[in-house]
Amino acid sequence: MIVKGTYFQNDAEKPLVYGDVEIKNVKRQRLKGEPLKDGVLCEPVMVGFCGTDNEFLNMSYKGEMGPKFPEGEKRLINGHEGIVWVPSENRFAIVLIRGGNSVDPTRYTEDETYFEYGCDKADGLFADKQYFNPDMLLPIPDGFVKDGKLPLSFAKKMVFPDPYACMLFQLERMEDMGSAHNFRRTMREHKCDEAKAREIAKEEIFDRTVIFGLGTTGMFIGDLISKKYKNAKILFVARSPRESKKVQFSLKNSRAEYLQNTYETEEELAKAIVGKLGGRATTFIGVSGSNVEHRVAFEHKVLGCNGLYNSFSLGPKISFDTMPFGFENHLIIASINFRQDHMEEAIKLLSTSNYDEIVELIDRDEFGADPIKAYKEKIYSKNAPMKTAVIWNKNYIDCEA
């Protein structure tokens, strides 16, 4: 079937193209042990742009996208954040992005396989129509559809379930690691049994939390920690002015404090962070994408004894001096994953959130006319909004609601 869509290809002149592209109904499985199933034909309605899409543009310029292409193809239809209409089922759905021949595709092992719609070996949402495994079409909450359309405000929120689910996973993982890391010390300090000690340690790991960087992922994890752990002290550290929309929105959605990085040296910045926290951090979450993260945490000792370092940035290299690292008993974790239950919870939580306020739209015709220009000058420019999305099919959106 030939449809209109965008796709990446290895081409230094035309790495991203909008135009006719063939989609195919490829049998896929959601989980190991489940049957391969034909896809269900869906119509993408609203699609968000992710940092991954921008990285794919750079990879396509360099001719590095080959491993990402679906089998037998020389291109990838991208897009993994958004909402679709399922004509055969007369309903809207959020696509669960990752599946495959694995027990848990977000934590696959070396002898298992996986795919990701719009990211890795499977075509995604930036097309008029697309096939998706029927078991991977997650329902939206009741009450939002009226006369066959979705309110624009709700549709905007539904570009976030993927990254929000990642942060639900991060919260769960930090709880698990923090509890296991420190419960024996907590058991002695509080003179309690192991079960109680693990609960205390799970909460105490967030006592003084640094979130270094303030994109949507940093914003989401700050929101989640502040909602669940009322005694947690959370500090966002970023370069944006305090009066910027991004900072003000983040502070409104959490009980966090903010420190603008205007310091000439990393040492001065580290001193300011510790002063603002009232002590060294129990948890340091790196989401800035810069190498400053690990130097501030380890070299300049922002991360305290028995502290947890969560690396959520893509790109930076982490290094540390093994002597203080070992004696201060630091724990480093890193993984960018989520499960289906995280996606389902994210959809539910986002549906009643205010995250539509940070999503701005680009017109489909403007985007289609020159997608590379749109990427460089609007969607990923220095003055870009926090999140950009496109209404791919206006027939399903009530733009007044």
The 8 nearest C-alpha neighbors of each residue, nearest first, counted from 0:
[[1, 21, 22, 2, 23, 20, 128, 24],
 [0, 2, 21, 20, 19, 22, 3, 128],
 [3, 1, 19, 20, 127, 21, 4, 0],
 [4, 2, 19, 18, 126, 127, 20, 1],
 [3, 5, 126, 125, 17, 18, 127, 20],
 [6, 4, 17, 16, 125, 76, 126, 18],
 [5, 7, 76, 75, 16, 15, 77, 74],
 [8, 6, 15, 75, 74, 14, 59, 76],
 [7, 9, 74, 14, 10, 59, 73, 15],
 [10, 8, 62, 59, 14, 64, 60, 63],
 [9, 11, 14, 13, 12, 8, 60, 59],
 [10, 12, 60, 13, 14, 61, 9, 59],
 [11, 13, 10, 14, 60, 15, 9, 59],
 [14, 12, 10, 15, 11, 16, 8, 60],
 [13, 15, 10, 59, 8, 60, 7, 9],
 [16, 14, 7, 13, 6, 371, 8, 56],
 [15, 17, 5, 6, 18, 13, 7, 14],
 [16, 18, 5, 4, 367, 6, 370, 15],
 [19, 17, 3, 4, 20, 16, 5, 367],
 [20, 18, 3, 2, 1, 4, 21, 17],
 [19, 21, 1, 2, 3, 18, 4, 22],
 [20, 22, 1, 0, 2, 23, 19, 3],
 [23, 21, 0, 1, 20, 129, 24, 2],
 [24, 22, 25, 21, 0, 130, 129, 122],
 [23, 25, 38, 130, 37, 26, 22, 39],
 [24, 26, 23, 27, 37, 38, 130, 36],
 [27, 25, 37, 36, 35, 38, 24, 28],
 [28, 26, 35, 36, 25, 132, 37, 29],
 [29, 27, 35, 99, 30, 34, 36, 33],
 [28, 30, 98, 99, 134, 27, 135, 33],
 [31, 29, 99, 101, 33, 100, 28, 102],
 [32, 30, 100, 101, 102, 33, 99, 29],
 [33, 31, 30, 34, 100, 102, 101, 28],
 [32, 34, 31, 30, 28, 35, 29, 100],
 [35, 33, 28, 36, 32, 27, 29, 31],
 [34, 36, 28, 27, 26, 33, 37, 29],
 [37, 35, 26, 27, 34, 28, 38, 132],
 [38, 36, 26, 25, 24, 132, 39, 27],
 [37, 39, 132, 131, 130, 24, 133, 36],
 [38, 40, 130, 131, 133, 132, 41, 37],
 [39, 41, 130, 129, 38, 128, 131, 85],
 [42, 40, 85, 129, 128, 84, 130, 83],
 [41, 43, 128, 84, 83, 127, 44, 129],
 [44, 42, 83, 124, 45, 82, 84, 391],
 [43, 45, 392, 391, 83, 82, 390, 42],
 [46, 44, 390, 81, 391, 82, 389, 43],
 [47, 45, 81, 389, 388, 80, 158, 390],
 [48, 46, 388, 158, 80, 81, 387, 389],
 [47, 49, 387, 388, 52, 46, 50, 78],
 [50, 48, 51, 52, 47, 53, 80, 78],
 [49, 51, 53, 52, 54, 48, 379, 55],
 [50, 52, 54, 49, 53, 55, 118, 48],
 [53, 51, 55, 50, 54, 49, 56, 48],
 [54, 52, 56, 50, 55, 51, 57, 49],
 [53, 55, 51, 57, 56, 52, 58, 50],
 [56, 54, 58, 52, 53, 57, 59, 51],
 [55, 57, 53, 59, 54, 58, 60, 14],
 [58, 56, 54, 60, 55, 59, 61, 53],
 [57, 59, 55, 63, 61, 60, 56, 64],
 [60, 58, 9, 62, 14, 56, 61, 57],
 [59, 61, 11, 57, 58, 14, 62, 10],
 [60, 62, 58, 59, 63, 57, 11, 9],
 [61, 63, 9, 59, 60, 64, 58, 10],
 [64, 62, 58, 61, 65, 59, 9, 66],
 [65, 63, 67, 59, 66, 58, 62, 9],
 [64, 66, 67, 68, 63, 73, 9, 62],
 [67, 65, 68, 64, 120, 63, 119, 69],
 [68, 66, 119, 120, 65, 64, 69, 118],
 [69, 67, 120, 75, 65, 74, 66, 72],
 [70, 68, 120, 121, 72, 71, 67, 75],
 [69, 71, 72, 68, 120, 121, 73, 67],
 [70, 72, 69, 73, 68, 74, 120, 65],
 [73, 71, 69, 70, 74, 68, 75, 65],
 [72, 74, 68, 8, 71, 65, 75, 69],
 [73, 75, 8, 7, 68, 72, 6, 76],
 [76, 74, 68, 6, 7, 122, 77, 69],
 [75, 77, 6, 122, 123, 5, 117, 125],
 [76, 78, 117, 123, 75, 125, 6, 118],
 [79, 77, 124, 117, 123, 125, 80, 46],
 [78, 80, 117, 123, 124, 116, 96, 81],
 [81, 79, 158, 47, 46, 78, 161, 159],
 [82, 80, 46, 158, 45, 157, 47, 93],
 [81, 83, 93, 45, 44, 92, 43, 157],
 [84, 82, 43, 44, 92, 42, 91, 41],
 [83, 85, 91, 42, 41, 90, 86, 43],
 [84, 86, 41, 90, 88, 87, 89, 91],
 [87, 85, 89, 88, 84, 41, 90, 40],
 [88, 86, 85, 89, 40, 39, 90, 41],
 [89, 87, 86, 90, 85, 91, 84, 39],
 [90, 88, 86, 87, 85, 91, 84, 147],
 [91, 89, 85, 88, 84, 92, 86, 138],
 [90, 92, 84, 83, 85, 139, 138, 82],
 [93, 91, 138, 137, 136, 83, 82, 139],
 [94, 92, 82, 137, 136, 83, 138, 95],
 [93, 95, 136, 96, 135, 137, 92, 82],
 [96, 94, 135, 97, 136, 93, 137, 339],
 [95, 97, 116, 115, 94, 79, 98, 135],
 [98, 96, 115, 114, 95, 104, 116, 105],
 [99, 97, 29, 104, 113, 114, 30, 28],
 [98, 100, 113, 29, 28, 30, 101, 112],
 [99, 101, 31, 112, 30, 111, 113, 28],
 [100, 102, 31, 111, 104, 103, 99, 30],
 [101, 103, 31, 30, 104, 107, 100, 32],
 [102, 104, 101, 106, 105, 107, 30, 338],
 [105, 103, 107, 98, 101, 106, 113, 99],
 [106, 104, 336, 103, 107, 337, 338, 97],
 [107, 105, 104, 103, 108, 336, 102, 101],
 [106, 108, 104, 101, 103, 105, 111, 109],
 [109, 107, 111, 110, 106, 101, 112, 104],
 [108, 110, 111, 107, 112, 101, 106, 113],
 [111, 109, 108, 112, 107, 101, 100, 113],
 [112, 110, 101, 108, 109, 100, 107, 113],
 [113, 111, 100, 99, 101, 110, 107, 114],
 [112, 114, 99, 98, 104, 100, 101, 111],
 [115, 113, 119, 120, 98, 97, 99, 121],
 [116, 114, 97, 119, 118, 96, 121, 117],
 [115, 117, 123, 121, 96, 122, 118, 79],
 [123, 116, 118, 77, 78, 122, 79, 76],
 [119, 117, 115, 116, 77, 67, 121, 120],
 [118, 120, 67, 115, 114, 121, 117, 116],
 [119, 121, 69, 68, 67, 114, 115, 70],
 [122, 120, 116, 69, 119, 115, 117, 114],
 [123, 121, 117, 76, 116, 75, 77, 69],
 [117, 124, 122, 116, 77, 78, 76, 79],
 [123, 125, 78, 126, 43, 79, 77, 117],
 [126, 124, 78, 4, 5, 77, 123, 76],
 [125, 127, 4, 128, 124, 3, 5, 129],
 [128, 126, 3, 2, 42, 43, 4, 129],
 [129, 127, 42, 126, 41, 43, 2, 40],
 [128, 130, 41, 40, 42, 131, 126, 22],
 [129, 131, 40, 38, 39, 24, 41, 132],
 [132, 130, 38, 39, 133, 129, 40, 135],
 [131, 133, 38, 135, 134, 39, 27, 36],
 [134, 132, 135, 136, 39, 131, 38, 36],
 [135, 133, 132, 136, 29, 137, 131, 28],
 [136, 134, 95, 133, 132, 94, 137, 29],
 [137, 135, 94, 92, 133, 93, 134, 95],
 [136, 138, 93, 92, 135, 94, 95, 139],
 [139, 137, 92, 93, 136, 140, 91, 90],
 [138, 140, 92, 141, 137, 91, 346, 93],
 [141, 139, 347, 138, 142, 143, 350, 346],
 [142, 140, 143, 139, 144, 138, 347, 350],
 [141, 143, 144, 140, 145, 139, 149, 350],
 [142, 144, 141, 149, 145, 150, 140, 153],
 [145, 143, 149, 148, 142, 147, 146, 150],
 [144, 146, 147, 148, 143, 149, 142, 150],
 [147, 145, 148, 144, 149, 395, 397, 143],
 [146, 148, 145, 144, 395, 149, 90, 396],
 [149, 147, 395, 396, 145, 144, 146, 397],
 [148, 150, 396, 144, 397, 395, 151, 143],
 [151, 149, 400, 397, 152, 153, 396, 154],
 [150, 152, 154, 398, 153, 400, 397, 396],
 [151, 153, 150, 155, 154, 355, 400, 156],
 [154, 152, 156, 150, 155, 151, 350, 157],
 [155, 153, 151, 157, 156, 152, 150, 149],
 [154, 156, 355, 152, 157, 153, 158, 151],
 [157, 155, 355, 153, 154, 158, 354, 159],
 [156, 158, 154, 159, 155, 81, 160, 82],
 [157, 159, 81, 80, 47, 156, 155, 160],
 [158, 160, 157, 161, 162, 163, 156, 80],
 [161, 159, 163, 345, 346, 164, 162, 342],
 [160, 162, 164, 163, 159, 165, 80, 342],
 [163, 161, 165, 164, 159, 160, 166, 216],
 [164, 162, 160, 166, 165, 161, 159, 345],
 [165, 163, 341, 167, 342, 161, 166, 345],
 [166, 164, 162, 337, 168, 163, 167, 336],
 [165, 167, 169, 163, 168, 164, 220, 170],
 [168, 166, 164, 170, 169, 165, 341, 171],
 [167, 169, 165, 171, 166, 337, 170, 172],
 [170, 168, 166, 172, 167, 171, 173, 165],
 [171, 169, 167, 173, 168, 172, 166, 174],
 [172, 170, 168, 174, 169, 173, 175, 167],
 [171, 173, 169, 175, 174, 170, 176, 168],
 [174, 172, 176, 170, 175, 171, 177, 169],
 [173, 175, 201, 171, 177, 172, 176, 178],
 [176, 174, 172, 178, 173, 177, 171, 179],
 [175, 177, 173, 179, 178, 174, 180, 172],
 [178, 176, 180, 174, 201, 179, 204, 175],
 [177, 179, 201, 200, 197, 175, 176, 180],
 [180, 178, 176, 177, 181, 182, 175, 197],
 [181, 179, 177, 178, 176, 182, 305, 330],
 [180, 182, 184, 183, 178, 179, 200, 177],
 [181, 183, 185, 197, 196, 200, 184, 178],
 [184, 182, 186, 185, 181, 187, 196, 193],
 [183, 185, 187, 186, 182, 181, 188, 196],
 [186, 184, 182, 188, 183, 187, 196, 189],
 [185, 187, 196, 183, 191, 190, 184, 189],
 [188, 186, 190, 184, 185, 189, 183, 191],
 [187, 189, 185, 186, 190, 184, 191, 183],
 [188, 190, 191, 186, 187, 185, 196, 184],
 [191, 189, 187, 186, 188, 192, 185, 196],
 [192, 190, 186, 189, 196, 195, 193, 187],
 [191, 193, 195, 194, 196, 186, 190, 197],
 [192, 194, 196, 195, 197, 186, 191, 182],
 [195, 193, 197, 196, 192, 198, 191, 182],
 [194, 196, 198, 197, 193, 192, 191, 199],
 [197, 195, 186, 193, 199, 182, 198, 185],
 [196, 198, 178, 182, 200, 194, 199, 195],
 [199, 197, 201, 195, 196, 200, 202, 194],
 [198, 200, 196, 202, 201, 197, 203, 195],
 [201, 199, 178, 203, 197, 202, 182, 198],
 [202, 200, 178, 174, 198, 177, 199, 203],
 [201, 203, 199, 200, 204, 205, 198, 228],
 [202, 204, 200, 206, 205, 201, 199, 281],
 [203, 205, 281, 202, 177, 206, 201, 200],
 [206, 204, 203, 231, 208, 207, 202, 282],
 [207, 205, 231, 203, 232, 204, 281, 208],
 [208, 206, 232, 280, 281, 205, 233, 276],
 [207, 209, 233, 282, 205, 280, 283, 281],
 [208, 210, 283, 234, 211, 284, 233, 235],
 [211, 209, 284, 235, 234, 212, 236, 283],
 [210, 212, 236, 285, 286, 287, 209, 284],
 [213, 211, 287, 237, 286, 236, 210, 217],
 [214, 212, 217, 237, 218, 215, 287, 211],
 [213, 215, 217, 216, 218, 212, 385, 286],
 [214, 216, 218, 217, 219, 213, 385, 162],
 [217, 215, 219, 218, 214, 220, 162, 166],
 [218, 216, 213, 220, 214, 219, 215, 286],
 [217, 219, 215, 221, 216, 220, 249, 213],
 [220, 218, 222, 216, 221, 217, 215, 223],
 [219, 221, 223, 222, 217, 166, 218, 224],
 [222, 220, 218, 224, 219, 223, 225, 217],
 [221, 223, 253, 219, 220, 225, 224, 252],
 [224, 222, 220, 226, 225, 221, 219, 227],
 [225, 223, 221, 227, 226, 222, 228, 220],
 [224, 226, 222, 228, 223, 227, 253, 254],
 [225, 227, 223, 224, 228, 222, 229, 253],
 [226, 228, 224, 225, 229, 223, 222, 231],
 [229, 227, 225, 231, 230, 224, 226, 202],
 [228, 230, 231, 225, 227, 226, 224, 232],
 [231, 229, 228, 232, 206, 225, 205, 202],
 [232, 230, 206, 205, 228, 229, 233, 207],
 [231, 233, 207, 206, 208, 230, 234, 255],
 [234, 232, 255, 208, 209, 207, 231, 256],
 [233, 235, 256, 209, 255, 257, 210, 208],
 [234, 236, 257, 210, 211, 209, 256, 258],
 [237, 235, 211, 258, 212, 259, 257, 210],
 [238, 236, 212, 259, 260, 239, 213, 211],
 [237, 239, 260, 259, 240, 261, 236, 212],
 [238, 240, 237, 241, 259, 243, 246, 260],
 [241, 239, 242, 243, 259, 238, 246, 237],
 [240, 242, 243, 246, 239, 259, 247, 257],
 [241, 243, 240, 247, 244, 246, 239, 245],
 [244, 242, 240, 245, 246, 241, 247, 239],
 [243, 245, 247, 246, 248, 242, 241, 249],
 [246, 244, 248, 243, 247, 249, 385, 213],
 [245, 247, 249, 248, 243, 244, 241, 250],
 [246, 248, 244, 250, 249, 245, 251, 243],
 [247, 249, 251, 245, 246, 250, 244, 252],
 [250, 248, 246, 252, 251, 247, 218, 245],
 [249, 251, 247, 253, 252, 248, 255, 246],
 [250, 252, 248, 249, 253, 247, 254, 246],
 [253, 251, 249, 250, 222, 248, 254, 218],
 [254, 252, 222, 250, 255, 251, 225, 221],
 [255, 253, 225, 250, 256, 252, 233, 251],
 [256, 254, 233, 253, 234, 250, 257, 235],
 [255, 257, 234, 233, 235, 254, 250, 258],
 [258, 256, 235, 234, 236, 259, 255, 241],
 [257, 259, 236, 235, 260, 237, 256, 234],
 [260, 258, 238, 237, 261, 236, 239, 240],
 [259, 261, 238, 262, 237, 258, 236, 268],
 [260, 262, 259, 263, 238, 268, 258, 237],
 [263, 261, 260, 264, 268, 267, 265, 259],
 [264, 262, 261, 265, 267, 268, 266, 260],
 [265, 263, 266, 267, 262, 268, 269, 261],
 [264, 266, 268, 267, 269, 295, 263, 262],
 [265, 267, 269, 264, 268, 299, 270, 295],
 [268, 266, 270, 264, 265, 269, 262, 271],
 [267, 269, 265, 271, 266, 270, 262, 272],
 [270, 268, 272, 266, 271, 267, 295, 301],
 [269, 271, 267, 273, 268, 272, 274, 266],
 [270, 272, 274, 268, 269, 273, 275, 267],
 [273, 271, 269, 275, 274, 270, 276, 268],
 [272, 274, 276, 278, 279, 270, 275, 271],
 [275, 273, 271, 277, 272, 276, 270, 278],
 [274, 276, 272, 273, 277, 271, 278, 258],
 [277, 275, 273, 278, 274, 272, 207, 279],
 [276, 278, 274, 275, 273, 279, 207, 272],
 [279, 277, 273, 276, 280, 274, 207, 275],
 [278, 280, 303, 301, 273, 302, 281, 276],
 [281, 279, 302, 207, 303, 282, 208, 301],
 [280, 282, 306, 207, 204, 303, 208, 205],
 [281, 283, 307, 208, 280, 306, 308, 205],
 [282, 284, 209, 308, 208, 309, 210, 307],
 [285, 283, 309, 210, 209, 211, 308, 310],
 [284, 286, 310, 211, 311, 292, 287, 312],
 [285, 287, 312, 212, 311, 288, 211, 217],
 [288, 286, 212, 289, 285, 211, 312, 213],
 [287, 289, 312, 286, 313, 315, 314, 290],
 [290, 288, 291, 287, 315, 292, 314, 312],
 [289, 291, 315, 292, 293, 316, 294, 288],
 [290, 292, 289, 294, 293, 295, 265, 287],
 [293, 291, 290, 295, 294, 285, 289, 296],
 [292, 294, 296, 295, 317, 297, 291, 290],
 [293, 295, 298, 291, 297, 296, 292, 299],
 [296, 294, 299, 292, 293, 297, 269, 298],
 [295, 297, 301, 302, 293, 294, 300, 299],
 [296, 298, 300, 294, 299, 293, 295, 319],
 [299, 297, 294, 300, 295, 296, 319, 293],
 [298, 300, 295, 297, 301, 266, 296, 269],
 [301, 299, 297, 302, 296, 298, 295, 303],
 [300, 302, 296, 279, 299, 280, 269, 295],
 [303, 301, 280, 296, 300, 279, 306, 281],
 [302, 304, 279, 280, 306, 281, 301, 305],
 [303, 305, 327, 306, 328, 329, 302, 281],
 [306, 304, 328, 329, 327, 303, 307, 181],
 [307, 305, 281, 329, 303, 304, 282, 302],
 [306, 308, 282, 330, 331, 329, 281, 283],
 [309, 307, 331, 283, 282, 284, 330, 332],
 [308, 310, 284, 332, 333, 331, 311, 283],
 [311, 309, 333, 285, 312, 284, 308, 332],
 [310, 312, 286, 285, 309, 333, 313, 335],
 [313, 311, 286, 288, 310, 285, 287, 314],
 [312, 314, 288, 315, 311, 286, 310, 289],
 [313, 315, 288, 312, 316, 289, 290, 311],
 [316, 314, 290, 289, 288, 313, 317, 312],
 [315, 317, 290, 314, 318, 293, 289, 313],
 [318, 316, 293, 315, 319, 290, 294, 292],
 [317, 319, 316, 293, 320, 294, 297, 298],
 [320, 318, 321, 297, 324, 317, 298, 293],
 [319, 321, 322, 324, 323, 318, 298, 297],
 [320, 322, 324, 325, 323, 319, 326, 318],
 [321, 323, 324, 325, 320, 326, 327, 319],
 [324, 322, 326, 325, 327, 321, 320, 328],
 [325, 323, 321, 327, 322, 326, 329, 320],
 [324, 326, 328, 323, 322, 327, 321, 329],
 [325, 327, 323, 328, 324, 322, 329, 304],
 [328, 326, 304, 324, 325, 323, 329, 305],
 [329, 327, 305, 325, 326, 304, 324, 330],
 [328, 330, 306, 305, 327, 324, 307, 304],
 [329, 331, 307, 308, 306, 332, 328, 305],
 [332, 330, 308, 307, 309, 329, 333, 310],
 [333, 331, 309, 308, 310, 330, 334, 307],
 [332, 334, 310, 309, 311, 331, 335, 308],
 [333, 335, 336, 332, 311, 310, 169, 309],
 [336, 334, 165, 311, 333, 337, 169, 105],
 [335, 337, 105, 165, 334, 168, 338, 106],
 [338, 336, 165, 168, 164, 105, 341, 339],
 [339, 337, 341, 340, 105, 342, 336, 103],
 [338, 340, 342, 341, 343, 337, 95, 164],
 [339, 341, 343, 342, 338, 344, 337, 345],
 [340, 342, 164, 344, 338, 339, 343, 345],
 [343, 341, 345, 164, 339, 340, 344, 160],
 [342, 344, 340, 346, 345, 341, 339, 347],
 [343, 345, 341, 347, 342, 346, 340, 348],
 [344, 346, 342, 348, 160, 164, 347, 343],
 [347, 345, 343, 349, 344, 160, 348, 350],
 [346, 348, 344, 350, 345, 349, 343, 140],
 [349, 347, 345, 350, 346, 351, 344, 352],
 [348, 350, 352, 346, 351, 347, 345, 156],
 [349, 351, 347, 348, 352, 346, 153, 156],
 [350, 352, 349, 348, 353, 347, 153, 156],
 [353, 351, 349, 354, 350, 348, 156, 355],
 [352, 354, 355, 356, 351, 349, 156, 357],
 [355, 353, 356, 352, 156, 357, 349, 358],
 [354, 356, 156, 155, 358, 353, 357, 152],
 [355, 357, 354, 358, 353, 359, 152, 155],
 [356, 358, 355, 354, 385, 386, 359, 384],
 [359, 357, 386, 355, 387, 356, 155, 360],
 [360, 358, 387, 386, 388, 384, 357, 361],
 [361, 359, 388, 389, 387, 362, 358, 390],
 [360, 362, 389, 363, 388, 366, 387, 359],
 [363, 361, 365, 364, 366, 389, 360, 390],
 [362, 364, 366, 365, 367, 389, 361, 391],
 [365, 363, 367, 366, 362, 368, 361, 369],
 [366, 364, 362, 368, 363, 367, 369, 361],
 [365, 367, 370, 363, 364, 368, 373, 369],
 [368, 366, 364, 369, 370, 365, 17, 363],
 [367, 369, 365, 366, 364, 370, 17, 363],
 [368, 370, 372, 367, 371, 366, 373, 365],
 [371, 369, 373, 366, 372, 367, 374, 368],
 [372, 370, 374, 373, 369, 375, 15, 16],
 [371, 373, 375, 374, 370, 369, 376, 377],
 [372, 374, 370, 377, 371, 376, 375, 366],
 [375, 373, 378, 371, 372, 379, 377, 376],
 [374, 376, 372, 380, 379, 373, 377, 371],
 [377, 375, 380, 373, 372, 374, 378, 379],
 [376, 378, 373, 380, 383, 379, 374, 375],
 [377, 379, 374, 383, 380, 373, 387, 376],
 [380, 378, 374, 375, 383, 377, 381, 376],
 [381, 379, 383, 376, 377, 382, 375, 378],
 [382, 380, 383, 379, 376, 377, 384, 378],
 [381, 383, 380, 384, 377, 379, 376, 378],
 [382, 384, 380, 378, 381, 379, 377, 385],
 [385, 383, 386, 387, 359, 382, 358, 357],
 [386, 384, 357, 383, 358, 387, 215, 214],
 [387, 385, 358, 384, 357, 359, 388, 48],
 [386, 388, 359, 360, 358, 48, 47, 378],
 [387, 389, 47, 360, 46, 48, 361, 359],
 [388, 390, 361, 360, 46, 391, 45, 363],
 [391, 389, 45, 392, 44, 393, 46, 363],
 [390, 392, 44, 45, 389, 43, 363, 393],
 [391, 393, 44, 394, 390, 395, 43, 45],
 [394, 392, 396, 395, 390, 391, 44, 397],
 [393, 395, 392, 396, 148, 397, 44, 147],
 [396, 394, 148, 393, 149, 392, 44, 147],
 [395, 397, 149, 148, 393, 398, 394, 151],
 [398, 396, 150, 399, 151, 400, 149, 148],
 [397, 399, 151, 400, 396, 150, 152, 393],
 [398, 400, 397, 151, 150, 396, 152, 149],
 [399, 150, 398, 151, 397, 152, 149, 153]]
